[in-house]
Amino acid sequence: MANHVRQQVREYFGTTLTGLTTTGSNVYESRVYTLQENTLPSLVIYTKSETSEPIVIGTDRVMSRELSVVVEGYAKATSNFDDTIDTISKEVEEAIAADRTLGGLAKDTYLESTQIDFNAEGEKPLGFVSLTFISNYYVKEKNPDVAV
């Protein structure tokens, strides 16, 4: 049995975003990860929420799901971390926009919002960006591990 399509989408993001110029292989598919300075800049990917509604009624209903996927980018520096955060955002946006169907898992995927912040505690400020993508996909109600 395959994994839930929600997990497949999150893993697709992880695979697609691994190897970007700025963050390289520092990509983690879990919101629970302790960032170490030697792993920065990095990306953390997780799903946040999902809504669902039937689009085909019957005994084998088809459900339309809207999944929020969050990609957080982190960079630590004494200067230019705003530029690094913007570069991370650009690379992530371009990579996801290159295949909005996520290899056929989704009907569409788009950037919904971006939030940028920093924490000035410590020797070097930690800058971070939170990119929230919406991915719309369909599944049969009784088979949430197969995109239709």
Buried (B, 14 or more C-beta within 10 A) or exposed (E): EEEBBBBBBBBBBBEBBBEBEBBEEBBBBEEEBEBEEEBBBBBBBBBEEBEEEEEEEEEEBBBBBBBBBBBBBBBBBEEEBBEBBBBBBEBBBEBBEEBBBBEEBBBEBEBBEBEBEBEEEEEBBBBBBBBBBBBBBBBBBEBBBBBE
